[in-house]
Amino acid sequence: MSDLEKYIKENSRKMDAAEPASGHELRFLDKLEDAGLVEKKTVRLNWRRITLAVSVAAAIIVGFVLIKPAEEIALVKHTDWFANAESTPEGVYEAYYNQFQKDCQEVSAYDGEDVIEDITNEPIPLIDQLPDELSDAEKVAILQEHYGNLLDAVVQYKETLAR
């Protein structure tokens, strides 16, 4: 007889009285339910946890609705940046660059010329990155959107300085 068999024989009463490991009861219960020997139990919901979760979610939603920032920032959107520009990619870039130069001259170095340069900094200008497969009209639309957003950010920064 092996040591394992001897150990089981000597400790069989302890093993029979011990609780099965977690998960075994459910497995055995499933087998009995499938065989029709035991009625299936209905699942009871833990209402305390559910109400706690709903309460937390409601508190977060109320917080977002009722608490507003002290000062709402209105995004500046100017659509006339490129009204007088040629309808070519180069014309859009030239209009952007001219406006950028004006903004840098309006704001002294102390007031944030470096910040304006950081906002508009492009190691490789977008005009040089656009694929040749795009038509000029598509390039113009992309450039107007991109450079318009940069110039809008500069205007918003200048308005912040003016406050």
N, C-alpha and C positions, 0 to 999 in steps of 0.2 A: 504494500500500500504506500502511495506517495505521501509526501508531507502535506500536500494540499488536501487530499482526501481525508487524512487524519485530522487536520485542522477543522474541516467542515463537519466531520462526525462529532468531534468534541464540542463544537460551538453551534450545533444546529439549533438548539433552543433559543439562543441569543439572536441568531439570524432570522428565525421564523417570527420572533416577537418584534423585531426592529421595523421601523417605518421604511418603506421603499424610498429610493432616491427620488429627488424632485424630477417630475416629468414622467416617471413610470406610472403613477396613479392615473394620469390622464390617458396614457397609452392603453392601459388595461381597461379603463372605463370606456374608451372608444370601441374597443373590441367587444365589450359586453353590450354596448348600445347597438352595434352593428348586428350582433347575434339576436337582438330583441329581448335580452334578459333583464335589461334595466331601462327605465324611461329616461329619455333625454331631458336634461335640465335646461331651462330657459336662461338666457344670459341676462343678468341684472346689471343695469348701468350704475356707475358710481356718479351719482348726481352732484355730489360735493365737488368733485374734480371738474365736472362739466360746467357747473355754475361759476367756479373760480376762474376757469379759462375764459368764459364769456364776460365775466366782470372785468378781468384784466384787459381784454380786447376793447370793451366799451370805454374803459378809462383812457386807454391810449387814443381812441378815436375822438373822444370828447376833448382831450388835451390838444390834439391837432386842430380841431375846429375852433375851440375857444381861445387858445393861446396863439396870438399873432405876434410876429416880430415888431419891435418898437417902431422901426422905420422900414417900410417896404421899399425895396429897390425896384424902380421901374426901369426896365431895359430900354435903352435908347435904340430906336430903329430909324435910320435915315435911308430912304430909298433913292435919294437924289444925288448920291455920291458920284454916279457915273452918267448923269443926265447929259452933260456936255462932252462926254468922252466919245472917241471913235468906237464903232462897234466891232473892234478887232481886239484880240487878246493883248496886243501891244498897247492899244489905246486905253484899255482898262487899267493895265499895269502902270502906264504913265500917269493917268489921273490919280490912281492910288498913291503913287510915289510923290506927286506934287502936293497932295493933301497932307501926306505924312511930313513932308518938309515944312509946310506951313505950321502944322501942329508943333513940331519941334522948335520952331522959331518963336511961337507964342508962349511956350513954357520954358522958363529959364532952367538951367541945370539944377539949381537949388529946389525948384518946384517939382521936378520929376522928369526931366528930359530923358534920363536913363530908364525910367519906368516905361515911358512911351516907346523907347527903342526896344525894351524887353518885350512889350506887348506885340510889337510888329516885327520882331526879329525873325528872319528866315535865312538859315544858312544857305539853302538852295531855294530860290524863289519858286513859288508854285507854278508860275508860267513856264518855267524850265522843266517841271516835273510832269506836265500833262502829256499823255501819249499822242503821237501824231495821228492815230486813227480817229481821234475826235475831230468833228468839224469845228470851224471857227465859231459858229453860233453856240455850240456846246461848251467850248472853252470860255467864251465870253460869259455865259451864264454861271459857270463854276467860279471863274475869277471874280465876278461881281459879288457873288454870295460870300466867298472867302474874304476878299479884301474889304467888302462892306462890313462884315462882322468885326474885322480888326479895327477899322476906323470907328465903328460904333463903340467899341471898347475904349478907344482913346478918348472919344467925346465923353463917355461916362466917367472916365478917370479925371478928365479936366473939370467936369461938373463937381466931382468929389473934392477936388482941390479948391474950387471956388467957395465951398461951404464954409 
